[in-house]
Amino acid sequence: MTPPDPLTENLLTLHAHLSLRKAGSQSGPGDLPGVLGAVALASKAIARKIRRARIDDVIGAAGAANVHGETQQKLDVLADRILLECLRARPDVAAYASEEQGDPVVVRTLSEGGVFTVLADPLDGSSNIDVAVNVGTIFSVLRNEEDDEDTARSALQAGTRQVAAGYVLYGTSTLMVLTTGQGVDLYALDAELGDFVLVEEGLRIGEERTYSINEAYWNDFSDATRAFLTFAHENGYGSRYIGSMVADVHRTLLRGGVFLYPPTRKAPDGKLRLMYEGNPMAMLVEQAGGVAAAGTRRLLEIEPRKLHERTSVLLGSPAAMEHVTRFL
């Protein structure tokens, strides 16, 4: 077998690619590539913790609950701490808010140079780690334009105001899917280089006819949701459900179809978090040519009322989403 030509090896790193993008655009103050580089650094550390989870005995519950009353996993706490510390080291980060924090953590004010606020679900799907299911980190970046005493409020902005959004998927490989409002790019962590490298630029959502939903809630779904599922059953849709949002959305983004997390009788407002789950995924899907909604509304246009606000999430390819919205 002929060895690969080293001159054709992919050497366009995340930071280099983002710097090229920034040079060709009208960007505001602050170093957005640097902030996203801090997220990338945190994700490398988190990926290492996940790979060694059983070896280092960080599987299972941490013994406390988060702000939602959910049992925190040991890796939830570790991932949250890693993200916070990596972002705290950036001189232009104003605040950090996450699923594991009750309130935004103010790092520095606008007058001190804090122009970006980062929101995250540090480890989506963490309860699946002990059975080796893919998990991930979801993140959103907003600009801080608040007066110094109101810095924490910078976390409460509609999804249309995001300047970047993405997720890192930890699985057979570590992948980052990212948008800065100029399309969606896919990066893979090259373990030998120790860096994320660009593997696909301008990702577009697929057109496969599949749906991703937890059908165990059938009896709790609305008539409209059940009507769509009946239509899907009768019209050749396949079912693909992993149970980790990052993994399910990643598959939907690459292959197509729809990801559905609709309201139920027990969760009439939806269950996913608007600010650090719904909004970043909606921005990615729209930038890839797809559609993202919460019921009959465009998800990104929802004006948040509180940091941990819940929402329904419906997203996918235009053709599949047309059928979903028809039943709604």
C-alpha positions in Angstrom: 0.0 0.0 0.0 1.3 3.5 -0.9 1.7 5.6 2.1 -0.3 8.9 2.2 1.4 12.0 0.9 2.3 14.1 3.9 1.8 17.2 1.8 -1.9 16.4 1.4 -2.5 15.8 5.1 -5.1 18.0 6.6 -3.3 20.8 8.5 -6.0 23.5 8.6 -6.6 23.8 12.3 -9.7 25.2 14.0 -8.0 28.4 15.0 -6.4 28.9 11.6 -9.7 28.4 9.9 -11.6 30.7 12.2 -8.9 33.4 11.8 -9.3 33.2 8.0 -13.0 33.6 8.5 -12.6 36.6 10.8 -10.2 38.3 8.4 -12.8 38.1 5.7 -15.7 39.4 7.7 -16.8 42.5 9.5 -16.5 41.3 13.1 -17.0 43.2 16.3 -14.7 43.7 19.2 -13.0 40.8 21.0 -11.3 37.6 19.8 -14.0 35.2 18.9 -11.6 32.6 17.5 -9.8 32.8 20.9 -13.0 32.1 22.8 -13.9 29.2 20.6 -10.3 28.0 21.1 -10.9 28.0 24.8 -14.0 25.8 24.3 -12.0 23.5 22.1 -9.3 23.2 24.7 -12.0 22.4 27.3 -13.5 19.8 25.1 -10.1 18.1 24.7 -9.8 17.8 28.4 -13.4 16.6 28.7 -12.7 14.0 26.0 -9.8 12.7 28.0 -11.9 12.5 31.2 -14.5 10.5 29.3 -12.0 8.1 27.8 -10.6 7.4 31.3 -14.0 7.5 33.1 -14.0 3.9 34.3 -10.2 3.9 34.9 -10.4 7.0 37.1 -13.8 6.0 38.7 -15.7 9.1 37.6 -18.8 7.1 36.5 -22.0 7.6 38.3 -23.7 10.2 40.4 -21.9 13.0 42.2 -24.3 13.0 45.1 -26.0 16.3 44.4 -28.7 17.8 42.1 -28.4 20.6 39.6 -30.8 23.6 39.4 -33.4 21.4 37.6 -33.5 18.9 40.4 -31.7 16.3 38.2 -29.0 14.1 39.7 -25.6 15.4 38.7 -23.2 12.9 37.3 -19.5 13.1 38.4 -18.6 14.0 34.8 -21.2 16.7 34.7 -19.4 18.5 37.5 -16.0 17.9 36.0 -17.0 19.1 32.5 -18.6 22.2 34.0 -15.5 23.1 36.0 -13.2 22.5 33.0 -15.3 24.8 30.7 -15.4 27.5 33.4 -11.7 27.5 34.0 -10.8 27.5 30.3 -13.1 30.4 29.6 -12.1 32.3 32.7 -8.5 32.5 31.3 -9.8 34.4 28.2 -9.6 38.2 28.7 -12.7 38.9 26.6 -15.1 36.5 28.4 -17.7 38.4 30.4 -19.9 35.5 31.8 -20.4 31.8 31.8 -23.8 30.1 32.2 -24.6 26.4 32.2 -27.0 23.7 33.0 -25.0 23.0 36.2 -25.0 26.6 37.5 -27.9 28.3 39.1 -27.0 31.7 37.8 -24.5 33.1 35.3 -20.9 33.3 36.6 -19.7 36.8 36.0 -16.0 36.7 35.0 -15.4 40.3 34.1 -17.5 43.3 33.0 -17.7 45.2 29.7 -15.5 47.9 31.1 -12.9 45.2 32.0 -13.0 43.8 28.4 -15.7 41.2 28.8 -17.4 41.2 25.4 -18.6 37.6 25.1 -20.9 35.5 27.2 -20.8 31.7 26.8 -23.6 29.3 27.6 -23.2 25.6 27.7 -24.6 22.2 28.5 -21.2 20.9 29.6 -22.0 17.2 29.1 -25.3 16.4 27.3 -26.3 12.7 27.8 -24.0 12.2 30.7 -26.3 9.5 32.3 -25.4 7.3 29.2 -21.7 7.3 29.8 -21.7 4.1 31.9 -23.2 2.3 28.9 -20.7 3.9 26.4 -23.3 5.9 24.4 -22.1 9.0 22.6 -22.3 12.2 24.7 -21.4 15.8 23.9 -20.9 19.4 24.9 -23.3 22.0 23.5 -22.4 25.7 23.5 -23.6 29.1 22.5 -21.8 32.5 22.3 -23.5 35.9 22.7 -22.1 39.4 22.9 -22.2 41.2 26.2 -23.5 44.8 25.7 -24.8 45.3 29.3 -23.8 47.9 31.8 -21.3 46.5 34.3 -23.8 46.0 37.1 -26.0 44.0 34.7 -23.4 41.7 33.2 -25.3 38.5 34.1 -28.3 39.7 32.0 -26.1 39.2 28.8 -27.0 35.5 29.0 -30.7 36.3 28.3 -30.9 37.0 24.6 -32.9 35.5 21.8 -31.1 32.9 19.7 -31.0 35.3 16.7 -28.3 37.2 18.5 -25.9 34.3 18.8 -22.5 35.0 17.2 -21.5 31.4 17.4 -22.9 28.0 18.3 -21.8 24.4 18.2 -21.4 21.1 19.9 -18.6 18.6 20.4 -19.5 14.9 20.0 -17.5 12.4 22.0 -17.6 9.0 20.4 -15.5 6.8 18.1 -13.9 10.2 17.2 -14.1 13.6 18.8 -15.9 16.0 16.5 -16.8 19.7 16.7 -19.7 21.0 14.6 -19.5 24.8 14.6 -21.1 27.9 13.1 -20.2 31.5 13.3 -23.0 32.6 11.1 -21.2 31.7 7.9 -22.4 28.2 7.4 -21.6 25.0 9.3 -18.2 23.4 9.5 -17.1 20.0 10.8 -13.8 19.5 12.6 -12.2 16.3 13.9 -9.7 16.1 16.8 -6.4 14.7 15.4 -5.0 12.9 18.5 -1.5 13.0 17.0 -1.5 16.7 16.3 -3.5 17.4 19.5 -5.7 19.8 17.6 -9.1 20.0 15.8 -8.6 20.1 12.0 -11.2 21.0 9.3 -12.7 17.9 7.7 -15.8 19.4 6.0 -16.7 23.0 5.2 -20.2 24.2 4.4 -22.1 21.2 5.8 -25.7 20.9 4.5 -28.4 19.0 6.2 -29.3 15.7 4.5 -32.7 14.6 3.1 -33.0 11.0 4.6 -36.6 10.2 5.6 -36.1 9.4 9.3 -37.5 10.7 12.6 -35.8 10.8 16.0 -38.2 10.8 19.0 -38.8 8.9 22.2 -42.0 7.1 21.2 -42.3 5.7 24.8 -44.2 9.0 25.5 -46.8 8.2 22.8 -49.7 8.4 25.3 -48.4 11.8 26.6 -48.0 13.4 23.1 -50.5 15.7 21.6 -52.9 14.6 18.9 -50.8 16.6 16.4 -47.6 14.8 17.3 -49.3 11.4 17.1 -50.8 12.3 13.8 -47.3 13.1 12.4 -45.9 9.9 13.7 -48.8 7.9 12.1 -48.0 9.7 8.8 -44.3 8.8 9.2 -45.2 5.1 9.9 -47.3 5.0 6.8 -44.9 6.8 4.4 -41.6 5.0 4.7 -39.9 6.9 7.5 -37.3 5.1 9.5 -36.9 5.5 13.2 -33.5 6.4 14.7 -33.3 7.4 18.4 -30.2 7.3 20.5 -31.3 9.2 23.7 -28.5 11.7 23.7 -29.5 15.0 22.1 -26.0 15.7 20.6 -25.9 12.3 19.0 -29.5 12.4 17.7 -29.1 15.9 16.3 -25.7 15.1 14.8 -27.2 12.1 12.9 -30.2 14.3 11.8 -27.8 17.0 10.6 -25.7 14.6 8.5 -28.4 12.3 7.2 -31.6 14.3 7.3 -35.1 13.8 8.7 -36.3 15.4 11.9 -35.4 15.5 15.5 -38.5 15.9 17.7 -38.7 16.7 21.4 -42.4 18.0 21.6 -44.4 19.0 24.7 -46.0 16.2 26.7 -48.7 16.2 29.3 -46.0 16.1 32.0 -43.9 18.8 30.3 -46.4 21.1 28.5 -43.7 23.7 27.8 -41.3 21.1 26.5 -38.3 19.7 28.4 -35.1 20.8 26.7 -33.4 24.1 27.7 -33.9 27.0 25.4 -30.7 28.9 26.0 -28.0 26.2 25.9 -29.7 23.3 24.0 -32.5 24.6 21.8 -30.8 27.9 20.5 -27.4 26.5 19.6 -28.8 23.5 17.8 -31.4 25.7 16.0 -28.7 28.0 14.8 -26.6 25.1 13.5 -29.6 23.5 11.7 -30.7 26.8 10.1 -27.1 27.6 9.0 -27.0 24.1 7.4 -30.2 24.8 5.4 -32.7 23.2 7.8 -35.6 24.4 9.8 -35.9 24.8 13.6 -39.2 25.4 15.5 -40.8 25.3 18.9 -44.4 24.4 18.0 -45.4 26.9 15.3 -42.8 29.5 16.2 -39.3 29.9 14.9 -37.2 28.7 17.8 -34.5 31.4 17.4 -37.0 34.2 17.8 -38.2 33.3 21.3 -37.4 36.0 23.8 -36.2 34.2 26.9 -37.6 35.0 30.3 -35.2 33.1 32.4 -31.8 31.3 32.1 -33.1 27.8 32.5 -36.3 28.2 30.5 -37.6 25.0 28.8 -38.9 24.6 25.3 -40.0 22.1 22.8 -37.6 21.5 19.9 -38.5 20.4 16.4 -35.7 20.6 13.8 -34.7 18.9 10.6 -34.6 19.1 6.8 -37.0 21.5 5.1 -39.0 18.6 3.4 -39.4 16.7 6.7 -40.2 19.8 8.7 -42.9 20.7 6.2 -44.8 17.6 7.1 -44.3 18.2 10.8 -45.6 21.8 10.7 -48.5 20.7 8.5 -49.8 18.5 11.4 -49.2 21.3 13.9 
